Amino acid sequence: MAEPMGDPAVFNVQRWVNEKYYSVKGFELAPLNGKTGWSTMYALTRALQIELGITTLADAFGPTTASKYKQWGEMTLGKVPRDAKGRAIVKILKGAMYCKGYNPGNFDELFDEKTKNAVVSLQKDAGLSVTDGTVYDYIFKAFLTMDAYRLTPGGDAKVRQIQQDLNNKYYKTSGVQPTDGHYQRGTNKALVYGLQTEMGIAAGSQTGSIGPATKNGLPILKVGSSGRFVTLFQYALYFNGHDSGSFSTTYNTNVESAVKKFQGFTLLPQDGVANKSTWLSALVSTGDPDRKGKACDCITEVTLERGKALKAAGYETVGRYLVNVAGGINKKIQPGELKNIFAAGLSVFPIYQANGREASSFSAKKGREDAVAAYNAAKEYGFKDDTTIYFAVDFDAYGTDITDNILPHFKALHETMLELGGSYKVGVYGARNVCIQVSEKGYAKTSFVSGMSTGFSGNLGFPLPKNWAFDQISTIKVGSGSGLIEVDNNIKSGRDNGVKEVGKDSSKLSFTLQLLEMARSSYNDKLKKDEYTSPGGWVLYKKDGNERTSFDVHVYRKEISKEKFAYTVAFRGSQQWKDWLVDFLQVGQNYDNLQAEDAANYVKDLIKTDREKMSHLYLTGHSLGGYLAQYTQSEIIDGAIPWVESFAVTFSAPGFMPIIVPDNPFKIKVLNKIANDKLKKYDSLIINHRIEQDRIARFGDDLGTVHVYSGYNPLISNSNNPKLIAEYYHDLDRYKEVKLN
């Protein structure tokens, strides 16, 4: 027997239901862990079905279970059969109560006053109009779910108020829905059931989803309108992030103002009137599917004739695929296709989908692989810097699919794209919930929403993402004859207008080697601002220093879109051993107020003056310069410097010395950074390259990830010349020999 874990009361429920029903065909054991969850609720549901004489068991408390239970008799105090079946059903109910956090008293077979009080508590928590303590079929079903009826962490009190009101008035058709303060699938369905009830649709014909009858019944509301529809519309607005004030039955100017803001966000005419299109945008992920978008995406080659047909139909931007799915159809961009798209007057945005139709397609490892594959494909097609690539999540991901697979995948995508130079921005394609979660983590700049997947749980109970660029709402055919093409029709927000030209990158160096060359050139005092261009198109923008501390820095930048630049700050390292004293004090002794603080303050000021122009910031350096890049990037990560999209790459950099006696503020800060590094806080945004035989680079603890390469040269290593050995293995030329790329 497993030992109790979690809540002992829940453990007792799990043990009892398993011991009593384990031998019945179709029963599935509850986990013995003392933790409430769906598996335990399913076990209790199947136990109830067994007692009711149902032979085909299921996890769901469906119509058959409800009907059989009502035939047996809905439980209320003093009217519960005391036979074996009655006693078992009471114990199943009490077990469910424990699992939901409602105390029914003893875990036994008696339906007593405490049991009734637990029922009343749930009825009140759910906002129901009937609070008599009777276990109606819908109450038993509510106890046998993991839905919460009390405000849970992160919940919104006004959302809970709405949920309780919807339960109060519409539970007979909608069932008892959660009242936890979180807008979700059940809440969305309850709202639609409410609308269908107010429209006079018969209970048996109500579906909780938007069909033709519901669309036709949506009333036009404007200032002066009154009635229950106004309240329900205010609820829909609030769920979409637009608060019209106190809920009422009157359509006043506050409601009109909120409607105009919502219409502006969803690209509807801002007239403040709740017409059919506005209603649908507030209720369903497609909005009004009859709307005509200005963007589209397709799996078919866009020939010149098709491009002209799209342009004539009012389209401006088309989404096309960078690669094919293994074993799938040929849907990637074809030779000469981009030229035809541009010739037709259209722009294009790239989509990456190598699979993406199940959770197993997503992981940190696959995220890194997808980033490299997408980067290489985009470069091959000639997509320029600052282009957003949309990575597809083409299935109904929810729960652990998102937390355990999707988010680690996109985190790795984002980080790898930065490592590759940040040329391309990451976008996400998927249901609203996926787009929201990925974007809120900072892993995607913009969202391409699969809005026409109205049945996806990720589209029910979630608003349109704040960063939406494209909203896919319908599949249509455009053109005729040789110009005929089937496309997915997308509403375009203007956050991403695609690109209107492509061109191959003239640089032959990888981004890492471009940074290496900027680190190298920081030693050259003769370079002139605005005249010298480092490989990769990086123009020397600033040269600064501090003579007292021997601090020197070069700033490079290159334009990646109109008035937007990527910046690289290259910190200078030691110059031919001239700065050995400063280096020893800074690195070996963590001495205060030397180059580390110079570097951090310099970058802080640069961000302050150039933030509006700054798309990305890269920090690099060799030797002590790499140490300064590590330190400054860690200050950005730690919040000591204002956040910008930034990334550090260092070469042969020494690390941070864990001085035992922290006798100044800088030493304390360094010790904290070393502790943070052990927790891998910096791993994704600081990359250090070093040669294995370089003793200088092995000094101290490097912050972030370290890549080590063997540059062993027997002639040098056996020379018995310590200075020669140190200089040779510390030199940047070693990275060419180890084929760093």
Phi, psi and omega in degrees: 000136180290149178282146180298140174224165178063226183273120181301325180295318178293320178301318180297322177297313181299316181295316181297311184294325178292314182295327184279325190241004188301331186273355182279132180300130178096346178283138178244130187297144171279149176291142179264076183227358180071013181244125179291150181180175183299323182299321178291318178297321178296319179298317179293323178297315178295324177298317178298316180299321177300313181295331181275359177086014177279130184262331176266099187277150180212160179289332187274144170272083187265191182302322181294315178298316180298315182295314180296322180293316180294325176297320180293321178127120182289129189286139171211160186304126178086356182229045179243124179305142182258015176285180184300319180296314181298316180296320180293319181294322176299317182292325175298315179300312181296323176299318178296322179299315177302317183293337180262002177086019176251126187271111180265011185092220181290148175276083183220197187255017183256127173269096185248191183299322179293325177295315178300317181298324178295322177295314179300320180300316179293318180301318179290316179301323182280352179082017185288152181282337179256119182230053187262000179082007177276137180271079175294167182302320181289336176285316177300316179300319180297322178291335183263028173233170174266008177297142181257144181242008173239156180299125181253163182308133181085355181285160183251125183298324180288324175297319179296321177302316178296313182301318180294321180294319179296318176298317184302320188260337190231013186298335183296333176252325184276341190078175179276115182259161182303147174231054185260000180088006180245121175295128187206183184307310182298323179294317179299316180293321178298321178297317180292320174302320178299315178299316182295324176295313181294333178284348181087014177289131182302145183305319181291344181260354180285142184237340185077008177230161185275111175241186182303317182296320179292317178302315182291337182270357181290121183277153172277125181242143177206178181306127183105340178291152179213165179119178185296329178299326179297316179298314181296325178292321176299322177300314181299319177299315183297320178299334180265013174086019181235104185271121180261012179097206181296138179286135181208185178258012183244130178273095184256188183291334176295319177294316180301317180297317179295323179296317180298319179294318179296318179297321178296320181293324183265006178063042171257158176304129186272074180254356178075010181256134178274083176268187184300315182298321180291316176305310185294323177296331180277341188253327190223149189294335177282340195063214176279108184291350179276354177297148178260122180271173176252000177230161177207167171220156185204161177258001183256144178302134176268099175283174179299318181295317179293321177299318179294323178295319177297316179298316180295332180276001176099007179278148181243329190223140179231138177264132181225157189270141179279328184220169173261154171282134180305125180081000181263190180284164179275094183244004182282166178304130184266159178305129179082353184293317180299321177300318179292321179299313181293323180295332178279358179087019180255157169256172184222146170236137184274144178239136177244121174215106177268336174196265170077016183257007177202159185300325183294348177282354187237130176194169178299318180298313181290331176297316178296318180296318180294323179299314180295316181296318179293318178301311182296319180294317180296319177296320181296323177282345178092016177296133187274170179304148177082001174289140176264128176256127181265118181264127192272134166245094193257048173205170184277079181281138176204166176055234183291339173304319183281310185291323186265339184239302187295311183295314175300325179298310183287331174299314179294321176303308183300313182293319181292322177298323176294317178299327180279003174114357179067019180301319184246141177270150180267129170244163180235136173249131178169188176293164184306314183299317178299311182299318181296311184293317179296318183289321179295334175283350181085014183271347180223140180282314182223163184242140173246105193268129177277067187295333184282355173276069189294337180275351179297134176300330180288352175252349179262119179089018178225137179283170174296132181302146181297332184258025185296135176253319179225140178235111186276114190240344182195161174250127184222167173250140182233143175082185180208165179058228180289348179264001182290133179208140175264130182224161167270124184277124185238138168280137183246127183276338186097356176289337175216115181259014181071191180237151184249003177202158174227164179188137182293141178291126182284343182287134179263356182263143172294165181297321179301318180288332173297317177296321178301318180292326176290323175298319179295316185290346178294344177278349186264107181285345186277350181292140184253139178300144177065000179247321183276133176239121178279154180310136183101002178085021180272118182265133178294117188258320182215152170225124182216171179185176177226107186298326183296320183258002182064024179282130177223143182212141171245139176243126177247155172207160173215144183284129179246345171200177185303117178060022174237133185233148165268134182249142170233124175259117181252111179273137179280143176265201180292143180256099174050040176071009180289331187259027187301325181293314178299317181299316181296316181294319183287308186275311186286325185248358184051044185290142186284154170063030174255217192293332181300314179290325174303313183296313181297315180294324180296313181292323177301316179292322179297317178297320181297318184276331189242011186306317184296334181265350192269115175272313178220155176231128177242141179242135181211170178170160179249141176061234178302326177300323176292322175302316180294323178295317176302310184298314184293318178297321179295327177294324176294314180297322182282352178090005179283338176240138181308139185291133166222162174295110188218163185198140180242137175229122184240160181229122176055040184270135171289162181259200186256133186273123179282075179300133185290321183259102180279084188263012171210162184302324181295319179297321178297318179297318180298316179298322177295321180293320178297320177295318178298322182294324178295337177270007178064031181294330187255358192303324187276344186239004174227119179242125180247130175250136178209156177271134186303323185275001182274105183289330180297316182289343180273359182284132174073188182254114176289140174275137177093201182271142181239128173249127185245136181233141178274122177243030189304128176232110186299326180297318180286311184298332181261014185281344184060026179242094185304320181293317179297316180299314181297313182295319184297308185284345179269352185283144181296337181297340180297333183290332174293321183291329179269004175061046173296137177216000000 
